[in-house]
Amino acid sequence: MTGSHVLIELVIVLGVAALVTVLFQALRLPVVLGYVLAGLLIGPNVPLPLVADVYLVHTLSELGVILLLFTVGLELRLSALARVGLPAAMTALFEVGLVIALGTLAARLLGFGDDAIFVGACMGISSTMLVAKAFEDLGWKGGFTEIVFGILVFEDLIAIILLVILGGIASGAGLDAWGLVTTIGKLAGFLALLLAGGLLVVPRVVRYIHAKAHKETLIITSLALCFGSAAGAHAAGYSVALGAFVAGVLIAESGHGHEVYALVQPIRDVFAMVFFVSIGMIIQPDALATEWPAILVMTMVVLGGKVVGVTMGVFLSGHGVTPAMRAGLSLAQIGELSFVIAALVPNSTRVLAIAVGVACITTMTSPLLVRRSEAFAGWVAARLPERIGTFLSFYDSWFARLRARTGNKTWVRVRRSVMVLVLDLGVLVAIVIAASTVGTQLLARVGLEGTIARIILVGLAGALAAPFAISSVRRVGLIARRLAAEVIPIGEPVDLGRAPRRVLIVTFEVGIAMAVALPLVALLQPFLPASPLLIVIVGIVLIVLMRRSIADFDGHVRAGSELVLELLAHPELPGAVPIAQVESILPGFGGMSSVTVTADSHAVGRSLADLNLRAKTGATVLAINRGDGGLAHPSPTEPLQAGDVLALAGAEDSIAAVRDLLAGIHRPATDTALSLSD
């Protein structure tokens, strides 16, 4: 290929991409879609005179993938994983597992066969670029945005693992018990060797060059490490993206990752553009037209699954309903790494068409959902049933206390149970995979096939798996009980905290069970297609139990509200305690506080519903003390009066938000959420 030919090809790619993206920017549409459209226009599947060299563009696009994952690693120090914390990791596993499971199941029903797992995986990863751009345009920083970025960090890590495992499946390896174990084992060994060796050398080299050399030397060294690590990963049989990502992490450990990122970003943007153009070049318009029903179904999976998954995960991590819903709405899209996963499938235009179609729709809906997230979350929070709203306020307070109490002693209490749970789940996965692959082959050798073979296989696998499944259920319950007892200790001789502790235990059981089960279901989809039915059954049982627990807890709160009112109205009575210490006689009512409505407050004459107090702050008013009496568990339509003393339940930041609201101080919603690093 001559130099002039390469220049002509670059002019075609860059020129068309520039023209299309200028148009997209004028229309306020995401430029990523413009790049894909530019590739479609210069590709061989559209009858236009400008046709670029597919092979050349594909070769250059690999540099885009390498640099894209390299910059992801540059923003991720190993210490940052500990800082963003376990809640972000669990939320990412929960929602990615949910979306992959739903997407794979839907793809199987749509007739995708063995490619269904790739379709599901494409739906599971959100777009860091789109989310960051939307937050930047709106000027949102801190609060719930930190929650979102923490989840995105772990989504990127999950995507790296998916690329390796799915790459093995696409190449014909890794879809049997021994192949999968070998793939994961080799991956772990390769990463351990690369990280252990790299951490001893790379950070020191980068710090030395940063201190002694010019910027151009720093960027040249960084790119050499990036491409060298990518080449090493490729030689070891892994994706070049994995090597580039590890190189970025190693450079980030030097403390100069952000500076290298700023230097590499312009180069990355150019080659990332080429990558998206290459995606557009292989799109077949007739495939998009043919697959539009599947595209709509998968769009619903992404919009519904991600909003529900992220919202539940963030809420169960103790960050409140409104921040949780805003995080879920902000992550309801797929992005750049979904195209990388789709490109793994050999000769499958259907999977790529689905990924492109869903990306186009969710890329256009994402900015709207982000902008309207605060209003929509407030609208939903204001319409929650009263007993659920009350429970949510208490849960925020309980989880904040658990987070404050969490330390070595808490970990020691649950460490053994966590380790046994992990071991049990590992054995369960091994049994399912072995039964689906090795077991089927062994029965076929002895002449057993069809329905009889399946019945025998299910019976044997069920008998082997039952002890480990029962042990897993018990361990989840034990972990939940011990965590709940950290917040609401068991009272003796009379346990007055039974109702609040019970609802907290069930909530923890739901969160732990779903966070553990959903990723396993996503992993086992190729071997156990009916696995989502198990999640549905378990989910229904847990929801029924939780509904009963919330009903019991509501009665407990109503009875407790009467006592709280007495304490407010008659603090001089013998044995009376300050409201902040009411937990000494009402276990589970910790974190309570009182707020007085002043005469100059804008809340005077307005009802709790009119103020939208619970939706805006997350706190619940349990009682109102007045000079002429008081109200326990007041109606939302009750107007406030000057001098009212409100007994509030909720986390500290929720109580602070109530004080500001009654004083007429507006707090931006991005400032009311807890950071993942808290």
KESEFI-396494 format. One record per residue (C-alpha): y, z, x. Coordinates in steps of 0.2 Angstrom, whole numbers, plus 2048, in hexadecimal, padded with zeros to 3 digits. Example, Ala and Ser with C-alpha at 12.3 -4.5 7.8 and 13.67 -1.06 7.14 Angstrom:
% residues 2
+-----+-----+-----+
:   v :   w :   u :
+-----+-----+-----+
: 7EA : 827 : 83E :
: 7FB : 824 : 844 :
+-----+-----+-----+
END
This chain:
% residues 678
+-----+-----+-----+
:   v :   w :   u :
+-----+-----+-----+
: 800 : 800 : 800 :
: 810 : 7FA : 808 :
: 820 : 805 : 80A :
: 82A : 7FA : 7FF :
: 81D : 7FB : 7F1 :
: 81E : 80E : 7F1 :
: 831 : 80E : 7F0 :
: 830 : 802 : 7E1 :
: 824 : 80E : 7D9 :
: 82F : 81D : 7DC :
: 83E : 814 : 7D5 :
: 834 : 810 : 7C5 :
: 82E : 822 : 7C3 :
: 83E : 82A : 7C7 :
: 84A : 81E : 7BE :
: 840 : 81E : 7AE :
: 83E : 831 : 7AF :
: 851 : 833 : 7B2 :
: 856 : 828 : 7A3 :
: 84A : 831 : 797 :
: 84E : 842 : 79C :
: 861 : 83F : 79B :
: 85E : 83A : 789 :
: 853 : 849 : 786 :
: 860 : 855 : 78D :
: 86E : 84C : 782 :
: 862 : 850 : 773 :
: 85F : 861 : 779 :
: 84C : 85E : 77A :
: 841 : 865 : 788 :
: 841 : 85A : 798 :
: 82F : 85D : 79A :
: 82C : 852 : 78B :
: 837 : 845 : 792 :
: 82D : 844 : 7A2 :
: 81D : 841 : 798 :
: 826 : 834 : 78D :
: 82C : 82B : 79D :
: 81A : 82B : 7A4 :
: 814 : 823 : 793 :
: 821 : 816 : 794 :
: 81D : 811 : 7A6 :
: 80A : 813 : 7A4 :
: 7FD : 806 : 7A1 :
: 7FA : 80A : 78E :
: 80B : 804 : 788 :
: 810 : 7F2 : 788 :
: 820 : 7F3 : 793 :
: 824 : 7E9 : 7A2 :
: 826 : 7F8 : 7AD :
: 815 : 7FF : 7B2 :
: 814 : 80B : 7C1 :
: 805 : 80D : 7CC :
: 7FA : 819 : 7C4 :
: 7F0 : 81E : 7D4 :
: 800 : 821 : 7DE :
: 808 : 82C : 7D0 :
: 7F8 : 836 : 7CE :
: 7F8 : 839 : 7E1 :
: 80A : 83F : 7E1 :
: 806 : 849 : 7D1 :
: 7FA : 854 : 7DB :
: 808 : 85A : 7E5 :
: 811 : 85F : 7D5 :
: 802 : 86A : 7D0 :
: 801 : 872 : 7E2 :
: 814 : 876 : 7E2 :
: 814 : 87C : 7D0 :
: 807 : 889 : 7D3 :
: 80E : 88D : 7E4 :
: 81F : 892 : 7DC :
: 815 : 89C : 7CF :
: 80D : 8A6 : 7DE :
: 81E : 8A8 : 7E6 :
: 825 : 8B2 : 7D8 :
: 815 : 8BD : 7D8 :
: 813 : 8CB : 7E4 :
: 803 : 8D5 : 7E3 :
: 80E : 8E5 : 7E1 :
: 815 : 8DC : 7D1 :
: 804 : 8DC : 7C9 :
: 804 : 8EF : 7CA :
: 816 : 8F0 : 7C4 :
: 814 : 8E6 : 7B4 :
: 805 : 8F0 : 7B1 :
: 7F5 : 8F0 : 7A7 :
: 7FD : 8EE : 796 :
: 803 : 8DC : 79B :
: 7F2 : 8D8 : 7A2 :
: 7E9 : 8DE : 793 :
: 7F5 : 8D5 : 787 :
: 7F3 : 8C4 : 791 :
: 7E0 : 8C6 : 790 :
: 7E1 : 8CA : 77E :
: 7EC : 8BC : 778 :
: 7E4 : 8AF : 784 :
: 7D3 : 8B4 : 77F :
: 7D8 : 8B3 : 76D :
: 7E0 : 8A2 : 76E :
: 7D2 : 89A : 779 :
: 7C4 : 8A1 : 76D :
: 7CD : 89A : 75E :
: 7D2 : 88A : 766 :
: 7C0 : 887 : 76D :
: 7B8 : 88B : 75C :
: 7C5 : 87F : 753 :
: 7C1 : 872 : 760 :
: 7AE : 873 : 75D :
: 7B1 : 871 : 74A :
: 7BB : 862 : 74E :
: 7AD : 85A : 758 :
: 7B2 : 85C : 76A :
: 7A1 : 863 : 76F :
: 7A1 : 868 : 781 :
: 7B3 : 864 : 784 :
: 7B8 : 872 : 777 :
: 7BA : 87F : 784 :
: 7C6 : 874 : 78D :
: 7D0 : 872 : 77D :
: 7D0 : 885 : 77A :
: 7D6 : 888 : 78C :
: 7E4 : 87C : 78B :
: 7EB : 886 : 77C :
: 7EA : 897 : 785 :
: 7F7 : 896 : 792 :
: 80A : 897 : 78E :
: 818 : 88E : 797 :
: 821 : 899 : 7A3 :
: 82E : 88B : 7A6 :
: 832 : 889 : 793 :
: 834 : 89C : 790 :
: 83F : 89F : 7A0 :
: 84A : 890 : 79B :
: 84C : 897 : 789 :
: 850 : 8A8 : 78F :
: 85C : 8A2 : 79B :
: 865 : 897 : 78E :
: 867 : 8A6 : 783 :
: 86C : 8B2 : 791 :
: 85E : 8BE : 78D :
: 859 : 8CA : 79B :
: 84F : 8DB : 79B :
: 847 : 8E3 : 78D :
: 83A : 8D9 : 784 :
: 83D : 8CA : 790 :
: 835 : 8D4 : 79E :
: 825 : 8D7 : 793 :
: 824 : 8C4 : 790 :
: 825 : 8C0 : 7A3 :
: 819 : 8CE : 7A7 :
: 80C : 8C5 : 79B :
: 810 : 8B4 : 7A2 :
: 80C : 8BB : 7B4 :
: 7FA : 8BF : 7AE :
: 7F9 : 8AF : 7A4 :
: 7FC : 8A5 : 7B4 :
: 7EE : 8AF : 7BC :
: 7E2 : 8AC : 7AE :
: 7E7 : 899 : 7AF :
: 7E2 : 899 : 7C2 :
: 7D1 : 8A1 : 7BD :
: 7CF : 894 : 7AF :
: 7D2 : 886 : 7BB :
: 7C5 : 88B : 7C7 :
: 7B7 : 88F : 7B9 :
: 7BB : 880 : 7AF :
: 7BC : 875 : 7BE :
: 7AA : 87A : 7C2 :
: 7A5 : 876 : 7B0 :
: 7AE : 865 : 7B1 :
: 7A4 : 861 : 7C1 :
: 794 : 865 : 7B9 :
: 792 : 876 : 7C1 :
: 795 : 888 : 7BA :
: 78E : 885 : 7A9 :
: 77E : 88F : 7AB :
: 77B : 8A1 : 7AF :
: 779 : 89F : 7C2 :
: 786 : 892 : 7C4 :
: 793 : 89D : 7BB :
: 78F : 8AC : 7C5 :
: 78F : 8A2 : 7D5 :
: 7A0 : 89A : 7D1 :
: 7A8 : 8AB : 7CD :
: 7A0 : 8B3 : 7DD :
: 7A6 : 8A5 : 7E8 :
: 7B7 : 8A6 : 7E1 :
: 7B8 : 8B8 : 7E3 :
: 7B2 : 8B7 : 7F5 :
: 7BE : 8A8 : 7F9 :
: 7CD : 8B2 : 7F2 :
: 7C9 : 8C2 : 7FB :
: 7C7 : 8B8 : 80C :
: 7D7 : 8AE : 809 :
: 7E1 : 8BD : 803 :
: 7DA : 8CA : 810 :
: 7DD : 8BE : 81F :
: 7EE : 8B7 : 818 :
: 7F5 : 8C8 : 815 :
: 7F3 : 8CC : 827 :
: 7FC : 8BD : 82D :
: 807 : 8B3 : 821 :
: 813 : 8C1 : 81C :
: 817 : 8C5 : 82E :
: 819 : 8B3 : 833 :
: 825 : 8AF : 824 :
: 82F : 8BF : 828 :
: 831 : 8BA : 83A :
: 836 : 8A8 : 836 :
: 842 : 8AE : 829 :
: 84A : 8BA : 836 :
: 84A : 8AE : 845 :
: 84B : 89C : 83E :
: 855 : 891 : 833 :
: 852 : 88E : 821 :
: 84A : 87D : 824 :
: 83D : 885 : 82F :
: 839 : 891 : 821 :
: 836 : 884 : 814 :
: 82C : 879 : 820 :
: 821 : 888 : 824 :
: 81F : 88D : 812 :
: 81A : 87B : 80D :
: 80E : 87A : 81B :
: 806 : 88B : 815 :
: 806 : 884 : 804 :
: 7FD : 873 : 807 :
: 7F2 : 87B : 814 :
: 7EB : 888 : 808 :
: 7E9 : 87B : 7FB :
: 7DF : 870 : 807 :
: 7D5 : 87F : 80B :
: 7D1 : 883 : 7F9 :
: 7CC : 870 : 7F6 :
: 7C1 : 871 : 805 :
: 7B8 : 880 : 7FE :
: 7B5 : 877 : 7EE :
: 7C3 : 87F : 7E4 :
: 7D3 : 878 : 7DC :
: 7E2 : 875 : 7E7 :
: 7EC : 87E : 7DA :
: 7E3 : 88E : 7DF :
: 7E7 : 88D : 7F1 :
: 7F9 : 889 : 7EE :
: 7FA : 898 : 7E3 :
: 7F3 : 8A4 : 7F0 :
: 7FF : 89D : 7FD :
: 80D : 8A1 : 7F1 :
: 807 : 8B3 : 7EF :
: 805 : 8B5 : 802 :
: 816 : 8AF : 805 :
: 81D : 8BA : 7F7 :
: 816 : 8C9 : 800 :
: 822 : 8C6 : 80E :
: 830 : 8CB : 803 :
: 838 : 8BA : 804 :
: 82F : 8B1 : 7F6 :
: 83F : 8AF : 7EB :
: 848 : 8A7 : 7FA :
: 83A : 89B : 7FD :
: 839 : 897 : 7EB :
: 84B : 892 : 7EB :
: 848 : 886 : 7F9 :
: 838 : 87F : 7F2 :
: 83E : 87D : 7E0 :
: 847 : 86C : 7E1 :
: 838 : 865 : 7EA :
: 82D : 86C : 7DD :
: 837 : 866 : 7CE :
: 836 : 854 : 7D5 :
: 823 : 854 : 7D7 :
: 820 : 85E : 7C7 :
: 82A : 850 : 7BE :
: 81D : 844 : 7C6 :
: 80F : 84E : 7C0 :
: 815 : 84E : 7AE :
: 819 : 83B : 7AF :
: 807 : 839 : 7B5 :
: 801 : 842 : 7A6 :
: 80B : 836 : 79B :
: 804 : 827 : 7A4 :
: 7F2 : 82A : 79F :
: 7F6 : 82E : 78D :
: 7F0 : 822 : 780 :
: 7FB : 821 : 771 :
: 7ED : 81C : 766 :
: 7E4 : 82C : 76B :
: 7F3 : 836 : 766 :
: 7F4 : 82D : 755 :
: 7E1 : 830 : 753 :
: 7E1 : 842 : 758 :
: 7F0 : 848 : 74D :
: 7E5 : 853 : 741 :
: 7DE : 85C : 750 :
: 7EF : 85E : 758 :
: 7F6 : 866 : 748 :
: 7E7 : 872 : 748 :
: 7E9 : 877 : 75A :
: 7FC : 879 : 757 :
: 7F8 : 886 : 74A :
: 7EC : 88E : 755 :
: 7F9 : 890 : 763 :
: 807 : 895 : 757 :
: 7FC : 8A1 : 74D :
: 7F1 : 8A8 : 75B :
: 7FE : 8AB : 768 :
: 80A : 8B3 : 75C :
: 7FD : 8BF : 755 :
: 7F4 : 8C2 : 766 :
: 804 : 8C6 : 770 :
: 80C : 8D0 : 762 :
: 7FC : 8DB : 760 :
: 7FA : 8DD : 773 :
: 80C : 8E1 : 776 :
: 80D : 8ED : 767 :
: 7FD : 8F6 : 76C :
: 804 : 8F8 : 77E :
: 812 : 903 : 776 :
: 821 : 8F7 : 775 :
: 825 : 8F8 : 763 :
: 823 : 8EB : 755 :
: 833 : 8E1 : 757 :
: 832 : 8DE : 76A :
: 81F : 8DA : 767 :
: 823 : 8CD : 75A :
: 831 : 8C6 : 765 :
: 825 : 8C4 : 774 :
: 818 : 8BC : 769 :
: 824 : 8AF : 762 :
: 82B : 8AB : 774 :
: 81A : 8A7 : 77B :
: 814 : 89C : 76C :
: 813 : 88B : 776 :
: 808 : 883 : 784 :
: 80F : 87C : 794 :
: 80D : 874 : 7A5 :
: 7FC : 87D : 7AA :
: 7F4 : 877 : 79A :
: 7F6 : 865 : 7A0 :
: 7EE : 86A : 7B0 :
: 7DF : 871 : 7A7 :
: 7DE : 862 : 79B :
: 7DD : 856 : 7AB :
: 7CD : 85F : 7B0 :
: 7C3 : 856 : 7A3 :
: 7BC : 846 : 7AA :
: 7C0 : 837 : 79F :
: 7C5 : 840 : 790 :
: 7D5 : 839 : 788 :
: 7D2 : 844 : 778 :
: 7D5 : 855 : 782 :
: 7E4 : 84E : 78A :
: 7EB : 847 : 77A :
: 7E9 : 858 : 771 :
: 7F2 : 861 : 780 :
: 800 : 855 : 780 :
: 802 : 855 : 76D :
: 802 : 868 : 76B :
: 80D : 869 : 77A :
: 81A : 85D : 772 :
: 81A : 867 : 762 :
: 81B : 879 : 769 :
: 827 : 874 : 776 :
: 833 : 86F : 768 :
: 830 : 87E : 75E :
: 830 : 88B : 76C :
: 843 : 88B : 76F :
: 846 : 88E : 75C :
: 839 : 89C : 75B :
: 841 : 8A4 : 76A :
: 852 : 8A3 : 763 :
: 84D : 8AA : 752 :
: 840 : 8B7 : 758 :
: 84C : 8C6 : 756 :
: 850 : 8C1 : 744 :
: 83E : 8BD : 73F :
: 837 : 8CD : 747 :
: 844 : 8D7 : 73E :
: 840 : 8CE : 72E :
: 82D : 8D2 : 730 :
: 830 : 8E4 : 735 :
: 83B : 8E8 : 726 :
: 82E : 8E2 : 71A :
: 81F : 8EC : 722 :
: 817 : 8F8 : 715 :
: 81F : 90A : 717 :
: 80F : 912 : 71D :
: 80C : 905 : 72A :
: 81E : 906 : 730 :
: 81D : 919 : 731 :
: 80D : 918 : 73C :
: 815 : 90B : 747 :
: 823 : 917 : 74B :
: 817 : 925 : 74F :
: 80C : 919 : 75A :
: 81B : 914 : 764 :
: 81F : 927 : 768 :
: 80D : 92B : 76C :
: 80B : 91C : 778 :
: 81B : 921 : 781 :
: 814 : 932 : 783 :
: 803 : 92B : 789 :
: 80C : 920 : 796 :
: 816 : 92F : 79C :
: 807 : 93A : 79E :
: 7FC : 92C : 7A5 :
: 7F7 : 931 : 7B7 :
: 7E8 : 934 : 7C2 :
: 7E1 : 942 : 7B6 :
: 7E1 : 936 : 7A8 :
: 7D9 : 928 : 7B2 :
: 7CC : 934 : 7B8 :
: 7C7 : 939 : 7A6 :
: 7C4 : 927 : 7A1 :
: 7BF : 91F : 7B2 :
: 7AD : 921 : 7B0 :
: 7AD : 91A : 79E :
: 7B7 : 90B : 7A3 :
: 7AB : 907 : 7B1 :
: 79C : 909 : 7A6 :
: 7A4 : 8FE : 799 :
: 7A8 : 8F0 : 7A6 :
: 796 : 8F1 : 7AC :
: 78F : 8F0 : 79A :
: 79A : 8E1 : 796 :
: 794 : 8D8 : 7A6 :
: 782 : 8DB : 7A2 :
: 785 : 8D4 : 790 :
: 78E : 8C5 : 797 :
: 77F : 8C2 : 7A3 :
: 772 : 8C4 : 795 :
: 77B : 8B7 : 789 :
: 77E : 8AA : 797 :
: 76C : 8AC : 79D :
: 765 : 8AB : 78C :
: 76F : 89C : 788 :
: 76A : 893 : 798 :
: 75B : 89A : 7A1 :
: 752 : 8A0 : 791 :
: 753 : 890 : 788 :
: 74C : 887 : 797 :
: 73D : 893 : 799 :
: 739 : 892 : 787 :
: 739 : 87F : 788 :
: 72D : 87F : 796 :
: 720 : 889 : 78C :
: 722 : 87D : 77D :
: 72E : 887 : 772 :
: 73D : 87E : 76B :
: 747 : 87C : 75C :
: 74A : 88A : 74F :
: 73B : 895 : 755 :
: 741 : 894 : 767 :
: 753 : 899 : 761 :
: 74C : 8A8 : 757 :
: 742 : 8AE : 765 :
: 750 : 8AC : 771 :
: 75D : 8B5 : 766 :
: 750 : 8C3 : 763 :
: 74D : 8C6 : 775 :
: 75F : 8C5 : 77A :
: 764 : 8D0 : 76C :
: 757 : 8DD : 771 :
: 75D : 8DD : 783 :
: 76F : 8DD : 77F :
: 76F : 8EA : 771 :
: 76F : 8FA : 77D :
: 77D : 8F3 : 787 :
: 787 : 8EE : 777 :
: 785 : 8FF : 770 :
: 78A : 907 : 780 :
: 79A : 8FC : 780 :
: 79E : 902 : 76F :
: 79C : 914 : 773 :
: 7A6 : 912 : 783 :
: 7B5 : 90A : 77A :
: 7B4 : 919 : 76E :
: 7B3 : 925 : 77C :
: 7C2 : 91E : 785 :
: 7CC : 91D : 775 :
: 7C9 : 92F : 771 :
: 7CD : 936 : 782 :
: 7DE : 92C : 782 :
: 7E2 : 932 : 771 :
: 7DE : 944 : 776 :
: 7EB : 942 : 784 :
: 7F8 : 940 : 777 :
: 7F2 : 94B : 769 :
: 7E6 : 959 : 770 :
: 7D8 : 95F : 765 :
: 7DE : 970 : 75D :
: 7D4 : 97F : 75C :
: 7CE : 988 : 751 :
: 7D7 : 97C : 744 :
: 7D9 : 96A : 749 :
: 7EA : 966 : 740 :
: 7EB : 956 : 74A :
: 7DC : 94D : 744 :
: 7E4 : 940 : 739 :
: 7F1 : 93A : 746 :
: 7E4 : 93B : 754 :
: 7D8 : 931 : 749 :
: 7E4 : 923 : 745 :
: 7E8 : 922 : 758 :
: 7D6 : 922 : 75D :
: 7D3 : 913 : 751 :
: 7E2 : 90A : 757 :
: 7DC : 90C : 769 :
: 7CB : 906 : 765 :
: 7D2 : 8F7 : 75C :
: 7DD : 8F3 : 76C :
: 7CF : 8F6 : 779 :
: 7C1 : 8ED : 76F :
: 7CC : 8DD : 76C :
: 7D3 : 8DD : 77D :
: 7C1 : 8DD : 784 :
: 7B8 : 8D3 : 777 :
: 7C4 : 8C4 : 776 :
: 7C3 : 8BF : 788 :
: 7B0 : 8C0 : 788 :
: 7AF : 8B6 : 778 :
: 7BA : 8A8 : 781 :
: 7AF : 8A9 : 790 :
: 79F : 8A8 : 786 :
: 7A4 : 89A : 77A :
: 79A : 88D : 784 :
: 78A : 898 : 783 :
: 78D : 8A0 : 772 :
: 796 : 895 : 766 :
: 795 : 8A2 : 758 :
: 79D : 8B0 : 762 :
: 7AE : 8AF : 758 :
: 7A4 : 8B5 : 749 :
: 7A0 : 8C5 : 752 :
: 7B3 : 8C8 : 755 :
: 7B6 : 8C5 : 743 :
: 7A9 : 8D2 : 73D :
: 7AF : 8DF : 74A :
: 7C1 : 8DC : 745 :
: 7BE : 8DE : 733 :
: 7B5 : 8EF : 736 :
: 7C3 : 8F5 : 741 :
: 7D0 : 8F0 : 735 :
: 7C8 : 8F9 : 726 :
: 7C6 : 909 : 731 :
: 7D8 : 907 : 737 :
: 7DE : 905 : 725 :
: 7D5 : 915 : 71F :
: 7DC : 91F : 72F :
: 7EE : 919 : 72B :
: 7EC : 91F : 719 :
: 7E6 : 930 : 71F :
: 7F4 : 931 : 72B :
: 801 : 92D : 71E :
: 7FC : 93C : 714 :
: 7FD : 946 : 723 :
: 80F : 940 : 726 :
: 814 : 943 : 715 :
: 80E : 955 : 716 :
: 816 : 957 : 727 :
: 827 : 950 : 720 :
: 828 : 95F : 714 :
: 826 : 96B : 723 :
: 833 : 962 : 72D :
: 83F : 963 : 71F :
: 83D : 976 : 71E :
: 840 : 978 : 730 :
: 850 : 96E : 72F :
: 856 : 977 : 71F :
: 851 : 988 : 725 :
: 851 : 98A : 738 :
: 854 : 99D : 736 :
: 843 : 9A0 : 72E :
: 837 : 9AA : 739 :
: 82B : 99F : 743 :
: 837 : 990 : 741 :
: 837 : 984 : 750 :
: 844 : 977 : 755 :
: 83F : 966 : 74F :
: 83C : 95F : 760 :
: 82E : 96C : 762 :
: 827 : 969 : 751 :
: 817 : 963 : 759 :
: 812 : 975 : 75D :
: 80E : 977 : 74A :
: 80B : 964 : 746 :
: 801 : 95C : 753 :
: 805 : 949 : 754 :
: 817 : 94C : 74F :
: 81E : 94C : 761 :
: 82D : 943 : 766 :
: 837 : 947 : 756 :
: 84A : 949 : 756 :
: 858 : 94C : 74A :
: 868 : 941 : 748 :
: 877 : 946 : 73D :
: 881 : 939 : 733 :
: 893 : 93C : 737 :
: 8A1 : 939 : 72A :
: 8A8 : 92A : 734 :
: 897 : 922 : 735 :
: 895 : 910 : 72D :
: 884 : 916 : 726 :
: 88C : 922 : 719 :
: 888 : 91B : 708 :
: 87B : 90F : 70E :
: 869 : 911 : 70C :
: 85B : 910 : 719 :
: 856 : 8FF : 713 :
: 867 : 8F9 : 714 :
: 869 : 8FF : 725 :
: 858 : 8F7 : 729 :
: 856 : 907 : 734 :
: 843 : 906 : 738 :
: 843 : 8F3 : 73B :
: 852 : 8F4 : 747 :
: 84D : 903 : 751 :
: 83A : 907 : 74E :
: 83E : 919 : 749 :
: 839 : 921 : 738 :
: 843 : 92D : 72E :
: 837 : 93B : 728 :
: 843 : 946 : 720 :
: 856 : 948 : 71B :
: 85E : 959 : 71B :
: 86D : 95B : 710 :
: 878 : 96A : 70C :
: 872 : 96A : 6FA :
: 860 : 967 : 6FE :
: 856 : 959 : 706 :
: 84A : 94C : 705 :
: 838 : 94B : 70D :
: 832 : 939 : 711 :
: 842 : 932 : 709 :
: 842 : 921 : 6FF :
: 849 : 912 : 709 :
: 856 : 910 : 6FB :
: 85D : 922 : 6FD :
: 86F : 920 : 702 :
: 875 : 92B : 711 :
: 883 : 938 : 710 :
: 88E : 93F : 71C :
: 887 : 94E : 724 :
: 875 : 949 : 721 :
: 869 : 94E : 72F :
: 85B : 941 : 732 :
: 84A : 947 : 739 :
: 844 : 938 : 743 :
: 833 : 933 : 74A :
: 831 : 926 : 757 :
: 833 : 922 : 76A :
: 842 : 928 : 774 :
: 84A : 917 : 775 :
: 847 : 915 : 762 :
: 850 : 926 : 75F :
: 85E : 920 : 76A :
: 860 : 910 : 761 :
: 862 : 91A : 750 :
: 870 : 924 : 758 :
: 879 : 914 : 75D :
: 876 : 90C : 74C :
: 87D : 91A : 743 :
: 88C : 91B : 74F :
: 88F : 908 : 74C :
: 88A : 903 : 75E :
: 880 : 8F3 : 75F :
: 872 : 8F2 : 76C :
: 86C : 8E1 : 771 :
: 85A : 8DF : 76C :
: 855 : 8DB : 77D :
: 85A : 8EC : 783 :
: 850 : 8F6 : 777 :
: 83F : 8F2 : 77D :
: 836 : 8FB : 78A :
: 832 : 8F2 : 79B :
: 820 : 8EF : 7A0 :
: 824 : 8F8 : 7B0 :
: 829 : 908 : 7A7 :
+-----+-----+-----+
END
